[in-house]
């Protein structure tokens, strides 16, 4: 994967995380301010808003903290990202190899 492809993947993964954060928060009927207060290192409501909108990026510890707040296993969350990345990857169709023809001296006789 070249640097441009990695950058595209990173941007797409970032958008997936932003959308997932917002979705988790809304599913739990929690406001941005409530989530901000529950963080192990409290942040401002505007910080949550900036994360969800993509204006700023949370660090890994903050992401893991949010996942724990919502009772999500970080392994399954990152698996979700990997699944989404796999869907975005354009796969080349596999070419079938032509069937092997028997050799002239291999007629099945012993």
CORJOMO-V570796 format. One line per field, one symbol per residue. ss: DSSP state (2 for helix, 1 for strand, 0 for the rest). phi: phi as a letter, one per 40 degrees, with the letter a starting at -180 (. if undefined). burial: # if it has 24 or more other ideal C-beta (glycine too) atoms within 12 Angstrom, else .. Layout:
# CORJOMO-V570796
ss=???
phi=???
burial=???
This chain:
# CORJOMO-V570796
ss=00222222222222222222222222200002222222000000222222222000000222222222200002222222222222220000000000000000000000
phi=.ccccccccccccccccdccdcccccdcfbcccccdccccbdbcdcccdccccgcbbcccccccccccdcgbcccccccdcccccccccccccccccccccccdcbbgcb
burial=........#...##.###.###.##......#..##..#...#...##..##.....#...##.###.##.#....#...#...#.........................
